[in-house]
Amino acid sequence: MNNKTGLLTRGAHFTVVIDGSPTDSGVVSWSAALAHKTGAQLDLVYTMPTSGWSAAMAASLETSDYRSQLRRRGQEHLDDATRLVREADLDTELSTSVSELSPARLAEKAAEHATMLIVGGGESGPLRDVVFGSSTITMVNAATCPVLVWRPKREDTPGEARPIVVGVDGSQHSKRALAAAFELANALEVELLAVHIGAVQETDELDYGTSIDWQHLRAAERKWLQNIVEPYRADYPSVAVEALSVGASAARELRALSATAQILVVGSRGHGRVAGLLLGSVSHNLVHHAECPVLVVH
């Protein structure tokens, strides 16, 4: 049984989108380190502002040649990003470009050749989630390849090997997420924590009576989860795996685990421009609020 996705195999191709925001240096440095570790090629793409933002910037530039000005600014950001990549590895295969495509079209085009699309996600807040977060969600939805939303970790202990955490519910999209999580854990040489969120929990306010044996239920869920995980072990024998079953809100539990995770991996129930609803509240919540990078696997 082949449970590999090709996400991090030799010849992997990462497209990294930057936009001149404060998160650019973090997402580029993180991507460069992963490319160095896996031998992947990097494509750095600076995305031009949308027409509304362009008009506002044009006024501040006080020139009719604002498109050229914006492209020059974009190239300056790409030059800065290139220096960060070269600091990580002089031999990383690298290309750069400026794009005037919409976020959705950019994601669709990138997914034609990329094994992973990487975008930045900064500190969350009501205004930022609406204005900036919308383009991130648009790209996550539009891409047909896995999309990693880089988020800065609030605390990071040097040399600490944080685990890869993956949510598993038994569906096909979560199994693809599990395969990607194994690849990441193997490449980064860290532990994998596979998490199943139970449908009920001890503190649930519904009256289940006294007939539920919670200890037996959790043991059965862990066994079910271990049976799902087991076929992947043959492909990644060096990866240490822990299976965890908890009864709680999936978004709340995974968000809590993100505080100590290196990367959080979740599956998406669909892709395309109508997938905003399919992405679901869990993935949407984590893209905005997780305390580590989030990989959404279609």
C-alpha positions as a Markdown table, in Angstrom:
| # | Residue | x | y | z |
|---|---|---|---|---|
| 1 | Met | 0.0 | 0.0 | 0.0 |
| 2 | Asn | 1.5 | 3.4 | -1.1 |
| 3 | Asn | 0.5 | 6.1 | 1.3 |
| 4 | Lys | 2.8 | 8.8 | 0.0 |
| 5 | Thr | 1.6 | 12.1 | -1.5 |
| 6 | Gly | 4.8 | 13.3 | -3.1 |
| 7 | Leu | 4.6 | 16.5 | -1.0 |
| 8 | Leu | 8.2 | 16.4 | 0.1 |
| 9 | Thr | 9.9 | 14.1 | -2.4 |
| 10 | Arg | 13.0 | 15.1 | -4.2 |
| 11 | Gly | 11.9 | 17.4 | -7.0 |
| 12 | Ala | 9.1 | 18.9 | -4.9 |
| 13 | His | 8.0 | 22.3 | -6.0 |
| 14 | Phe | 6.9 | 25.0 | -3.4 |
| 15 | Thr | 5.3 | 28.2 | -4.6 |
| 16 | Val | 5.6 | 30.9 | -1.9 |
| 17 | Val | 3.4 | 34.0 | -2.1 |
| 18 | Ile | 4.5 | 37.3 | -0.6 |
| 19 | Asp | 2.7 | 40.6 | -0.6 |
| 20 | Gly | 5.0 | 43.1 | 1.2 |
| 21 | Ser | 3.4 | 42.4 | 4.6 |
| 22 | Pro | 5.3 | 42.0 | 7.8 |
| 23 | Thr | 4.9 | 38.2 | 7.6 |
| 24 | Asp | 7.0 | 38.0 | 4.4 |
| 25 | Ser | 10.3 | 37.4 | 6.1 |
| 26 | Gly | 8.9 | 34.7 | 8.3 |
| 27 | Val | 7.2 | 32.8 | 5.6 |
| 28 | Val | 10.2 | 33.0 | 3.2 |
| 29 | Ser | 12.7 | 31.9 | 5.9 |
| 30 | Trp | 10.5 | 29.0 | 7.0 |
| 31 | Ser | 10.0 | 27.9 | 3.3 |
| 32 | Ala | 13.7 | 28.2 | 2.6 |
| 33 | Ala | 14.6 | 26.0 | 5.6 |
| 34 | Leu | 12.1 | 23.4 | 4.5 |
| 35 | Ala | 13.4 | 23.5 | 0.9 |
| 36 | His | 16.9 | 23.1 | 2.2 |
| 37 | Lys | 15.8 | 20.1 | 4.2 |
| 38 | Thr | 14.0 | 18.4 | 1.4 |
| 39 | Gly | 15.8 | 19.6 | -1.7 |
| 40 | Ala | 12.6 | 21.3 | -3.1 |
| 41 | Gln | 12.5 | 24.0 | -5.7 |
| 42 | Leu | 11.2 | 27.4 | -4.6 |
| 43 | Asp | 9.1 | 29.8 | -6.7 |
| 44 | Leu | 8.7 | 33.2 | -5.0 |
| 45 | Val | 5.7 | 35.1 | -6.2 |
| 46 | Tyr | 5.0 | 38.7 | -5.3 |
| 47 | Thr | 1.2 | 39.3 | -5.6 |
| 48 | Met | 0.2 | 42.8 | -6.7 |
| 49 | Pro | -2.5 | 44.7 | -4.8 |
| 50 | Thr | -6.0 | 44.4 | -6.0 |
| 51 | Ser | -7.5 | 47.2 | -8.1 |
| 52 | Gly | -9.0 | 48.9 | -5.0 |
| 53 | Trp | -5.8 | 48.9 | -3.1 |
| 54 | Ser | -3.8 | 49.9 | -6.2 |
| 55 | Ala | -5.9 | 53.0 | -6.6 |
| 56 | Ala | -5.2 | 54.1 | -3.1 |
| 57 | Met | -1.5 | 53.4 | -3.5 |
| 58 | Ala | -1.5 | 55.2 | -6.8 |
| 59 | Ala | -2.8 | 58.4 | -5.1 |
| 60 | Ser | 0.0 | 58.1 | -2.5 |
| 61 | Leu | 2.6 | 57.7 | -5.2 |
| 62 | Glu | 1.3 | 60.8 | -7.0 |
| 63 | Thr | 2.1 | 59.4 | -10.4 |
| 64 | Ser | 0.2 | 58.0 | -13.4 |
| 65 | Asp | 2.8 | 55.3 | -13.8 |
| 66 | Tyr | 1.7 | 53.6 | -10.6 |
| 67 | Arg | 1.6 | 50.1 | -12.1 |
| 68 | Ser | 5.3 | 50.3 | -12.9 |
| 69 | Gln | 6.0 | 51.7 | -9.5 |
| 70 | Leu | 4.1 | 48.9 | -7.8 |
| 71 | Arg | 6.0 | 46.3 | -9.9 |
| 72 | Arg | 9.3 | 47.9 | -8.9 |
| 73 | Arg | 8.3 | 47.7 | -5.3 |
| 74 | Gly | 7.3 | 44.1 | -5.8 |
| 75 | Gln | 10.7 | 43.4 | -7.3 |
| 76 | Glu | 12.4 | 45.0 | -4.3 |
| 77 | His | 10.4 | 42.6 | -2.0 |
| 78 | Leu | 11.5 | 39.7 | -4.1 |
| 79 | Asp | 15.1 | 40.8 | -3.9 |
| 80 | Asp | 14.8 | 40.8 | -0.1 |
| 81 | Ala | 13.2 | 37.4 | -0.1 |
| 82 | Thr | 15.9 | 36.0 | -2.4 |
| 83 | Arg | 18.6 | 37.1 | 0.0 |
| 84 | Leu | 16.8 | 35.2 | 2.8 |
| 85 | Val | 16.7 | 32.1 | 0.7 |
| 86 | Arg | 20.4 | 32.3 | -0.2 |
| 87 | Glu | 21.2 | 32.7 | 3.5 |
| 88 | Ala | 19.5 | 29.3 | 4.1 |
| 89 | Asp | 21.0 | 27.5 | 1.1 |
| 90 | Leu | 23.0 | 28.9 | -1.8 |
| 91 | Asp | 22.1 | 25.9 | -3.9 |
| 92 | Thr | 18.3 | 26.0 | -3.6 |
| 93 | Glu | 16.7 | 26.1 | -7.1 |
| 94 | Leu | 14.9 | 29.4 | -7.1 |
| 95 | Ser | 12.7 | 31.5 | -9.4 |
| 96 | Thr | 10.9 | 34.8 | -8.8 |
| 97 | Ser | 8.0 | 36.6 | -10.4 |
| 98 | Val | 5.5 | 39.4 | -9.9 |
| 99 | Ser | 1.9 | 38.5 | -10.4 |
| 100 | Glu | -1.1 | 40.7 | -11.1 |
| 101 | Leu | -3.6 | 37.8 | -10.9 |
| 102 | Ser | -6.4 | 37.7 | -8.4 |
| 103 | Pro | -5.8 | 35.5 | -5.3 |
| 104 | Ala | -8.0 | 32.7 | -6.7 |
| 105 | Arg | -6.5 | 32.7 | -10.1 |
| 106 | Leu | -3.0 | 32.8 | -8.7 |
| 107 | Ala | -3.7 | 29.8 | -6.5 |
| 108 | Glu | -5.3 | 27.9 | -9.4 |
| 109 | Lys | -2.3 | 28.6 | -11.6 |
| 110 | Ala | 0.3 | 27.8 | -9.0 |
| 111 | Ala | -1.4 | 24.5 | -8.2 |
| 112 | Glu | -0.8 | 23.3 | -11.8 |
| 113 | His | 2.9 | 22.7 | -11.0 |
| 114 | Ala | 3.4 | 23.2 | -7.3 |
| 115 | Thr | 3.4 | 20.3 | -4.8 |
| 116 | Met | 2.6 | 22.9 | -2.1 |
| 117 | Leu | 1.4 | 26.5 | -2.0 |
| 118 | Ile | 2.7 | 28.5 | 0.9 |
| 119 | Val | 1.1 | 31.8 | 2.0 |
| 120 | Gly | 1.6 | 34.0 | 5.0 |
| 121 | Gly | -0.9 | 34.5 | 7.9 |
| 122 | Gly | -0.3 | 37.1 | 10.5 |
| 123 | Glu | -1.8 | 37.9 | 13.9 |
| 124 | Ser | -5.6 | 37.4 | 13.8 |
| 125 | Gly | -8.1 | 40.1 | 14.5 |
| 126 | Pro | -11.6 | 41.1 | 13.3 |
| 127 | Leu | -10.5 | 43.6 | 10.8 |
| 128 | Arg | -7.5 | 41.6 | 9.6 |
| 129 | Asp | -9.5 | 38.4 | 9.2 |
| 130 | Val | -12.0 | 40.3 | 7.0 |
| 131 | Val | -9.6 | 42.3 | 4.8 |
| 132 | Phe | -6.5 | 40.2 | 4.7 |
| 133 | Gly | -7.8 | 36.8 | 5.8 |
| 134 | Ser | -10.3 | 36.7 | 3.0 |
| 135 | Ser | -7.5 | 36.5 | 0.3 |
| 136 | Thr | -5.8 | 33.7 | 2.3 |
| 137 | Ile | -9.0 | 31.7 | 2.5 |
| 138 | Thr | -9.6 | 32.4 | -1.2 |
| 139 | Met | -6.3 | 30.8 | -2.1 |
| 140 | Val | -6.8 | 27.9 | 0.3 |
| 141 | Asn | -10.2 | 27.2 | -1.4 |
| 142 | Ala | -9.1 | 27.7 | -5.0 |
| 143 | Ala | -5.9 | 25.7 | -5.0 |
| 144 | Thr | -6.0 | 22.0 | -5.9 |
| 145 | Cys | -2.7 | 21.3 | -4.2 |
| 146 | Pro | -2.0 | 21.3 | -0.4 |
| 147 | Val | -1.8 | 24.9 | 1.0 |
| 148 | Leu | 0.3 | 25.8 | 4.0 |
| 149 | Val | -0.7 | 29.0 | 5.8 |
| 150 | Trp | 2.4 | 30.1 | 7.7 |
| 151 | Arg | 1.7 | 31.5 | 11.1 |
| 152 | Pro | 4.3 | 32.7 | 13.6 |
| 153 | Lys | 4.7 | 30.6 | 16.8 |
| 154 | Arg | 4.2 | 32.7 | 19.9 |
| 155 | Glu | 6.9 | 30.8 | 21.7 |
| 156 | Asp | 9.7 | 28.8 | 20.3 |
| 157 | Thr | 12.5 | 27.1 | 22.3 |
| 158 | Pro | 15.7 | 26.7 | 20.2 |
| 159 | Gly | 16.4 | 23.1 | 19.4 |
| 160 | Glu | 12.9 | 22.0 | 20.5 |
| 161 | Ala | 11.6 | 19.3 | 18.1 |
| 162 | Arg | 7.9 | 20.0 | 18.2 |
| 163 | Pro | 5.6 | 17.3 | 16.7 |
| 164 | Ile | 3.5 | 17.3 | 13.6 |
| 165 | Val | -0.2 | 17.2 | 14.7 |
| 166 | Val | -2.9 | 15.9 | 12.3 |
| 167 | Gly | -6.6 | 15.7 | 12.7 |
| 168 | Val | -8.2 | 12.4 | 11.6 |
| 169 | Asp | -11.9 | 11.5 | 11.3 |
| 170 | Gly | -11.7 | 8.5 | 8.9 |
| 171 | Ser | -12.7 | 10.4 | 5.8 |
| 172 | Gln | -10.7 | 10.3 | 2.6 |
| 173 | His | -9.6 | 13.9 | 2.9 |
| 174 | Ser | -8.4 | 13.3 | 6.4 |
| 175 | Lys | -6.5 | 10.2 | 5.2 |
| 176 | Arg | -4.7 | 12.4 | 2.6 |
| 177 | Ala | -3.9 | 14.8 | 5.4 |
| 178 | Leu | -2.5 | 11.9 | 7.5 |
| 179 | Ala | -0.2 | 10.9 | 4.6 |
| 180 | Ala | 1.1 | 14.4 | 4.3 |
| 181 | Ala | 1.6 | 14.6 | 8.0 |
| 182 | Phe | 3.7 | 11.4 | 7.9 |
| 183 | Glu | 5.8 | 12.9 | 5.1 |
| 184 | Leu | 6.4 | 16.1 | 7.1 |
| 185 | Ala | 7.3 | 14.2 | 10.3 |
| 186 | Asn | 9.7 | 11.9 | 8.4 |
| 187 | Ala | 11.4 | 14.8 | 6.6 |
| 188 | Leu | 11.7 | 16.9 | 9.8 |
| 189 | Glu | 12.6 | 13.9 | 12.0 |
| 190 | Val | 9.9 | 14.7 | 14.6 |
| 191 | Glu | 7.1 | 12.8 | 16.3 |
| 192 | Leu | 3.6 | 12.6 | 14.7 |
| 193 | Leu | 0.5 | 13.1 | 16.9 |
| 194 | Ala | -2.6 | 11.8 | 15.2 |
| 195 | Val | -5.7 | 13.1 | 16.9 |
| 196 | His | -9.3 | 11.9 | 16.7 |
| 197 | Ile | -11.9 | 14.2 | 18.1 |
| 198 | Gly | -14.8 | 12.1 | 19.7 |
| 199 | Ala | -18.4 | 13.0 | 19.0 |
| 200 | Val | -19.2 | 13.3 | 22.6 |
| 201 | Gln | -17.4 | 14.2 | 25.8 |
| 202 | Glu | -17.8 | 13.7 | 29.5 |
| 203 | Thr | -18.9 | 17.3 | 30.1 |
| 204 | Asp | -21.5 | 17.3 | 27.4 |
| 205 | Glu | -24.7 | 18.8 | 28.7 |
| 206 | Leu | -26.9 | 16.2 | 27.1 |
| 207 | Asp | -28.3 | 13.6 | 29.4 |
| 208 | Tyr | -26.8 | 10.3 | 28.4 |
| 209 | Gly | -27.7 | 8.7 | 31.7 |
| 210 | Thr | -25.2 | 6.5 | 33.5 |
| 211 | Ser | -24.8 | 3.8 | 30.8 |
| 212 | Ile | -21.8 | 5.2 | 29.0 |
| 213 | Asp | -18.5 | 3.7 | 29.9 |
| 214 | Trp | -16.3 | 6.7 | 29.0 |
| 215 | Gln | -13.0 | 4.8 | 29.5 |
| 216 | His | -14.1 | 2.0 | 27.2 |
| 217 | Leu | -15.4 | 4.5 | 24.6 |
| 218 | Arg | -12.0 | 6.3 | 24.5 |
| 219 | Ala | -10.1 | 3.0 | 24.3 |
| 220 | Ala | -12.3 | 1.9 | 21.4 |
| 221 | Glu | -11.7 | 5.3 | 19.6 |
| 222 | Arg | -7.9 | 5.0 | 20.1 |
| 223 | Lys | -8.0 | 1.4 | 18.7 |
| 224 | Trp | -10.0 | 2.7 | 15.7 |
| 225 | Leu | -7.5 | 5.5 | 15.2 |
| 226 | Gln | -4.5 | 3.1 | 15.5 |
| 227 | Asn | -6.0 | 0.9 | 12.8 |
| 228 | Ile | -6.2 | 3.9 | 10.5 |
| 229 | Val | -2.6 | 5.0 | 11.2 |
| 230 | Glu | -1.1 | 1.5 | 11.0 |
| 231 | Pro | -0.9 | 1.1 | 7.2 |
| 232 | Tyr | 1.2 | 4.3 | 7.0 |
| 233 | Arg | 3.9 | 3.0 | 9.4 |
| 234 | Ala | 5.4 | 0.6 | 6.8 |
| 235 | Asp | 6.2 | 3.6 | 4.5 |
| 236 | Tyr | 7.7 | 5.6 | 7.4 |
| 237 | Pro | 9.1 | 3.2 | 9.9 |
| 238 | Ser | 11.3 | 5.8 | 11.6 |
| 239 | Val | 8.4 | 8.1 | 12.5 |
| 240 | Ala | 7.3 | 7.8 | 16.1 |
| 241 | Val | 3.5 | 8.0 | 16.3 |
| 242 | Glu | 1.1 | 8.8 | 19.1 |
| 243 | Ala | -2.6 | 8.3 | 18.7 |
| 244 | Leu | -4.8 | 10.5 | 20.8 |
| 245 | Ser | -8.6 | 10.4 | 21.1 |
| 246 | Val | -10.4 | 13.2 | 22.9 |
| 247 | Gly | -14.0 | 14.2 | 23.2 |
| 248 | Ala | -14.2 | 17.9 | 22.6 |
| 249 | Ser | -14.8 | 20.6 | 19.9 |
| 250 | Ala | -12.5 | 19.7 | 17.0 |
| 251 | Ala | -11.5 | 23.4 | 16.4 |
| 252 | Arg | -10.9 | 24.0 | 20.1 |
| 253 | Glu | -8.9 | 20.9 | 20.7 |
| 254 | Leu | -6.7 | 21.2 | 17.6 |
| 255 | Arg | -6.2 | 24.9 | 18.3 |
| 256 | Ala | -5.0 | 24.1 | 21.8 |
| 257 | Leu | -2.6 | 21.5 | 20.4 |
| 258 | Ser | -1.2 | 24.0 | 17.9 |
| 259 | Ala | 0.4 | 25.8 | 20.8 |
| 260 | Thr | 3.0 | 23.0 | 21.1 |
| 261 | Ala | 3.0 | 21.8 | 17.4 |
| 262 | Gln | 5.4 | 22.5 | 14.7 |
| 263 | Ile | 2.8 | 22.1 | 12.0 |
| 264 | Leu | -0.9 | 21.4 | 12.2 |
| 265 | Val | -2.3 | 19.3 | 9.3 |
| 266 | Val | -6.0 | 19.2 | 8.4 |
| 267 | Gly | -8.0 | 17.9 | 5.5 |
| 268 | Ser | -10.4 | 19.9 | 3.3 |
| 269 | Arg | -13.6 | 18.5 | 2.1 |
| 270 | Gly | -13.3 | 20.1 | -1.3 |
| 271 | His | -11.7 | 22.7 | -3.4 |
| 272 | Gly | -12.7 | 25.3 | -6.0 |
| 273 | Arg | -14.3 | 28.7 | -5.7 |
| 274 | Val | -17.4 | 27.4 | -4.0 |
| 275 | Ala | -15.5 | 25.5 | -1.4 |
| 276 | Gly | -15.7 | 28.3 | 1.2 |
| 277 | Leu | -18.5 | 26.4 | 2.9 |
| 278 | Leu | -16.8 | 23.1 | 2.3 |
| 279 | Leu | -13.6 | 24.2 | 4.0 |
| 280 | Gly | -15.7 | 24.2 | 7.1 |
| 281 | Ser | -15.6 | 25.9 | 10.4 |
| 282 | Val | -12.7 | 23.8 | 11.8 |
| 283 | Ser | -10.2 | 24.5 | 9.0 |
| 284 | His | -11.4 | 28.1 | 8.7 |
| 285 | Asn | -10.9 | 28.7 | 12.4 |
| 286 | Leu | -7.5 | 27.1 | 12.5 |
| 287 | Val | -6.2 | 29.1 | 9.4 |
| 288 | His | -7.0 | 32.3 | 11.4 |
| 289 | His | -6.2 | 31.3 | 14.9 |
| 290 | Ala | -3.8 | 28.4 | 15.2 |
| 291 | Glu | -0.5 | 29.1 | 16.9 |
| 292 | Cys | 1.7 | 27.4 | 14.3 |
| 293 | Pro | 1.7 | 26.9 | 10.5 |
| 294 | Val | -1.4 | 25.1 | 9.2 |
| 295 | Leu | -1.3 | 22.7 | 6.2 |
| 296 | Val | -4.7 | 22.3 | 4.5 |
| 297 | Val | -4.7 | 19.1 | 2.3 |
| 298 | His | -7.3 | 18.8 | -0.5 |
